[in-house]
Amino acid sequence: MMDKALFIGVEHIGIKALDLEKAIQFYTKTLGFKFLYRIKPGEVELVFLELGGTVVELVEVIDGRRFEDGVVNHLAIRVSDIFKAIEHLKVQQVELTSSEPMALGEGRYNFFFRGPSGEKLELYQV
């Protein structure tokens, strides 16, 4: 039986951005999103924006890797304990695309896996 408090909400929706600065301007100036923060935990820069309680993560496109996972790149699910959530996924025999959670700094972690149709999903712990 799954612990209902383990999966606690949608964290964000990741969207690929061919031109990150242009995308930031579009979402903030044209659509009224609030700029939250930007980080570069690896080779790709990420920008987080919010509108009406929904967070969108703009994912920088580099090296011609345009849309291998689609324009809407992933759905991130907020979890209370990422290690327990990963164990739950393993028990359910879910396809894991990461081997360990990645530390993003400031106590944040993420972990990627696939849904039943191959969709890219992310666990996110604050």
Residue frames as qw, qx, qy, qz and C-alpha x, y, z in Angstrom:
[[0.000, 0.889, 0.459, 0.000, 0.00, 0.00, 0.00],
 [0.415, 0.463, -0.018, 0.783, 1.35, 3.41, -0.95],
 [0.280, -0.497, -0.417, 0.708, 1.86, 6.04, 1.71],
 [0.240, 0.824, 0.464, 0.219, -0.55, 8.78, 0.54],
 [0.213, -0.944, 0.036, 0.251, 1.60, 11.51, 2.11],
 [0.668, -0.215, 0.425, 0.572, 4.60, 10.48, -0.01],
 [0.276, 0.334, 0.495, 0.753, 3.40, 12.07, -3.28],
 [0.111, -0.587, -0.502, 0.626, 2.18, 15.54, -2.28],
 [0.308, 0.830, 0.197, -0.421, 1.63, 17.63, -5.41],
 [0.700, 0.580, 0.156, 0.386, 2.78, 18.79, -8.82],
 [0.517, -0.517, 0.037, 0.681, 6.09, 20.63, -8.43],
 [0.144, 0.652, -0.242, -0.703, 6.46, 22.05, -11.93],
 [0.806, 0.487, 0.335, 0.030, 6.08, 21.42, -15.65],
 [0.415, -0.482, 0.438, 0.635, 9.29, 21.55, -17.71],
 [0.617, 0.748, 0.227, -0.085, 9.19, 23.16, -21.16],
 [0.702, 0.014, 0.273, 0.658, 12.11, 23.21, -23.63],
 [0.105, 0.939, 0.062, -0.322, 13.35, 26.67, -24.64],
 [0.769, 0.430, 0.136, 0.453, 15.35, 27.13, -27.85],
 [0.257, 0.518, -0.163, 0.799, 16.25, 30.70, -26.80],
 [0.430, -0.421, -0.671, 0.434, 16.14, 30.96, -23.00],
 [0.101, -0.249, -0.185, 0.946, 16.18, 34.78, -22.81],
 [0.316, -0.105, -0.454, -0.826, 13.43, 35.09, -25.41],
 [0.502, -0.372, -0.771, -0.123, 11.35, 32.49, -23.54],
 [0.307, -0.368, -0.543, 0.690, 11.80, 34.34, -20.23],
 [0.092, 0.131, -0.066, -0.985, 10.64, 37.58, -21.84],
 [0.414, -0.207, -0.645, -0.608, 7.63, 35.87, -23.43],
 [0.501, -0.418, -0.752, 0.091, 6.45, 34.15, -20.25],
 [0.299, -0.419, -0.437, 0.738, 7.06, 37.16, -17.98],
 [0.050, 0.245, -0.095, -0.964, 6.19, 40.14, -20.21],
 [0.377, -0.060, -0.589, -0.712, 3.57, 38.65, -22.52],
 [0.593, -0.327, -0.708, -0.204, 1.90, 36.11, -20.22],
 [0.402, -0.714, 0.127, -0.559, 2.54, 37.71, -16.82],
 [0.880, -0.202, -0.374, 0.210, 4.51, 34.90, -15.16],
 [0.364, -0.892, 0.259, -0.074, 6.61, 35.87, -12.13],
 [0.592, 0.505, -0.576, 0.250, 10.34, 35.15, -12.40],
 [0.822, -0.566, -0.036, -0.052, 11.36, 32.93, -9.45],
 [0.434, -0.697, 0.518, 0.241, 14.99, 31.91, -9.99],
 [0.779, 0.534, -0.318, -0.083, 17.49, 30.39, -12.40],
 [0.651, -0.537, 0.531, 0.072, 20.06, 27.66, -11.76],
 [0.646, 0.548, -0.508, -0.151, 22.61, 25.66, -13.73],
 [0.777, -0.446, 0.418, -0.151, 23.04, 22.37, -11.83],
 [0.777, 0.000, 0.527, 0.345, 24.80, 20.74, -14.80],
 [0.350, 0.004, 0.485, 0.801, 25.33, 21.63, -18.43],
 [0.043, -0.580, -0.601, -0.548, 21.79, 22.96, -18.95],
 [0.044, -0.049, 0.337, -0.939, 20.43, 26.19, -17.44],
 [0.182, -0.544, -0.815, -0.076, 16.96, 26.09, -15.85],
 [0.103, -0.181, 0.112, -0.972, 14.63, 29.03, -15.21],
 [0.117, -0.448, -0.866, 0.188, 11.63, 28.78, -12.88],
 [0.202, -0.192, -0.136, -0.951, 8.55, 30.96, -13.39],
 [0.028, 0.344, 0.871, -0.349, 5.16, 30.99, -11.63],
 [0.310, -0.158, -0.258, -0.901, 1.62, 31.97, -12.55],
 [0.714, -0.277, -0.105, -0.634, -1.40, 31.35, -10.33],
 [0.729, -0.410, 0.497, -0.232, 0.38, 28.75, -8.23],
 [0.945, 0.256, 0.168, 0.115, 1.66, 26.73, -11.21],
 [0.302, -0.726, 0.468, 0.404, 5.41, 26.63, -11.75],
 [0.831, 0.555, 0.002, 0.044, 6.93, 26.27, -15.22],
 [0.576, -0.543, 0.425, 0.438, 10.58, 25.29, -15.59],
 [0.596, 0.762, -0.192, -0.161, 12.17, 26.51, -18.82],
 [0.831, -0.254, 0.401, 0.291, 14.81, 23.97, -19.87],
 [0.112, 0.767, -0.418, -0.474, 17.63, 25.39, -22.02],
 [0.922, 0.344, 0.170, 0.040, 18.15, 23.54, -25.32],
 [0.155, -0.779, 0.529, 0.299, 21.85, 22.98, -26.11],
 [0.241, -0.347, 0.850, 0.315, 23.93, 21.09, -28.67],
 [0.415, 0.117, -0.616, -0.660, 21.03, 20.59, -31.05],
 [0.108, -0.209, -0.956, 0.175, 19.21, 18.30, -28.59],
 [0.276, -0.241, -0.190, -0.911, 15.93, 19.92, -29.43],
 [0.667, -0.188, 0.148, -0.706, 12.95, 17.83, -28.46],
 [0.360, 0.161, -0.918, -0.039, 13.97, 14.22, -27.86],
 [0.065, -0.304, -0.858, 0.409, 11.49, 14.19, -24.94],
 [0.039, 0.756, 0.611, 0.230, 9.05, 16.61, -26.57],
 [0.070, 0.616, -0.021, 0.784, 8.48, 20.33, -26.16],
 [0.645, -0.612, 0.170, -0.426, 6.78, 19.67, -22.84],
 [0.372, 0.510, -0.756, 0.175, 9.81, 17.94, -21.43],
 [0.403, -0.099, -0.864, 0.287, 8.60, 16.55, -18.10],
 [0.533, -0.674, -0.190, -0.476, 6.16, 16.70, -15.21],
 [0.284, 0.287, -0.709, 0.578, 7.74, 17.01, -11.77],
 [0.658, -0.558, -0.438, -0.253, 5.94, 15.56, -8.74],
 [0.127, -0.644, 0.490, -0.573, 6.73, 16.94, -5.28],
 [0.796, -0.203, -0.569, 0.033, 7.52, 14.26, -2.71],
 [0.530, -0.809, 0.128, -0.220, 8.00, 14.34, 1.05],
 [0.592, -0.533, 0.585, 0.149, 10.84, 11.78, 1.03],
 [0.552, 0.613, -0.434, -0.363, 12.59, 11.17, -2.28],
 [0.040, 0.371, -0.927, 0.037, 14.39, 8.04, -1.05],
 [0.456, 0.189, 0.782, -0.379, 11.13, 6.37, 0.05],
 [0.619, 0.590, 0.064, -0.514, 9.49, 7.44, -3.20],
 [0.357, 0.560, -0.701, -0.259, 12.29, 5.83, -5.24],
 [0.167, -0.127, 0.961, -0.181, 11.94, 2.61, -3.26],
 [0.574, 0.398, 0.504, -0.507, 8.19, 2.69, -3.93],
 [0.568, 0.631, -0.288, -0.443, 8.87, 3.05, -7.69],
 [0.135, 0.425, -0.892, -0.076, 11.32, 0.13, -7.58],
 [0.373, 0.094, 0.859, -0.339, 8.74, -2.10, -5.87],
 [0.602, 0.572, 0.308, -0.465, 6.21, -1.11, -8.56],
 [0.675, 0.063, 0.566, 0.469, 8.82, -2.03, -11.22],
 [0.296, 0.928, 0.118, -0.196, 8.77, 1.45, -12.76],
 [0.748, 0.409, 0.036, 0.522, 11.42, 2.26, -15.39],
 [0.394, -0.833, 0.009, 0.387, 14.07, 4.39, -13.66],
 [0.627, 0.705, -0.016, 0.331, 16.29, 6.65, -15.78],
 [0.020, -0.783, 0.470, -0.408, 18.48, 7.80, -12.89],
 [0.684, -0.017, -0.692, 0.228, 20.41, 5.60, -10.48],
 [0.390, -0.378, -0.528, 0.653, 20.51, 8.02, -7.53],
 [0.014, 0.939, 0.339, -0.060, 18.79, 11.29, -6.63],
 [0.508, 0.396, -0.026, 0.764, 20.73, 14.38, -7.74],
 [0.317, -0.648, -0.357, 0.594, 21.41, 17.07, -5.13],
 [0.301, 0.736, 0.321, 0.514, 20.42, 20.48, -6.49],
 [0.241, 0.234, -0.317, 0.887, 21.64, 22.50, -3.50],
 [0.330, -0.240, 0.236, -0.882, 19.77, 24.05, -0.60],
 [0.426, 0.003, 0.802, -0.418, 18.31, 20.66, 0.40],
 [0.725, 0.425, 0.007, -0.542, 16.64, 20.06, -2.98],
 [0.364, -0.206, 0.875, 0.246, 16.86, 16.74, -4.84],
 [0.707, 0.374, -0.089, -0.593, 15.46, 15.36, -8.07],
 [0.410, -0.140, 0.893, 0.119, 15.18, 11.95, -9.72],
 [0.513, 0.334, -0.337, -0.715, 13.91, 10.98, -13.19],
 [0.412, 0.065, 0.908, -0.038, 11.83, 8.00, -14.28],
 [0.226, 0.008, -0.618, -0.753, 9.40, 7.00, -17.06],
 [0.630, 0.121, 0.381, -0.666, 5.64, 6.59, -17.07],
 [0.699, 0.142, 0.700, -0.032, 3.87, 3.71, -18.83],
 [0.643, 0.727, 0.237, 0.035, 3.86, 5.48, -22.21],
 [0.715, 0.202, 0.012, 0.669, 7.51, 6.52, -21.96],
 [0.043, -0.916, -0.088, -0.389, 6.71, 9.99, -20.62],
 [0.476, 0.256, -0.474, 0.695, 9.51, 11.63, -18.66],
 [0.529, -0.772, -0.266, -0.232, 8.62, 12.19, -15.00],
 [0.346, 0.442, -0.501, 0.659, 10.57, 13.68, -12.12],
 [0.589, -0.644, -0.450, 0.188, 10.47, 13.33, -8.35],
 [0.220, 0.605, -0.177, 0.744, 11.34, 16.62, -6.65],
 [0.602, -0.599, -0.461, 0.257, 12.03, 17.10, -2.94],
 [0.060, 0.817, -0.128, 0.560, 12.52, 20.50, -1.33]]
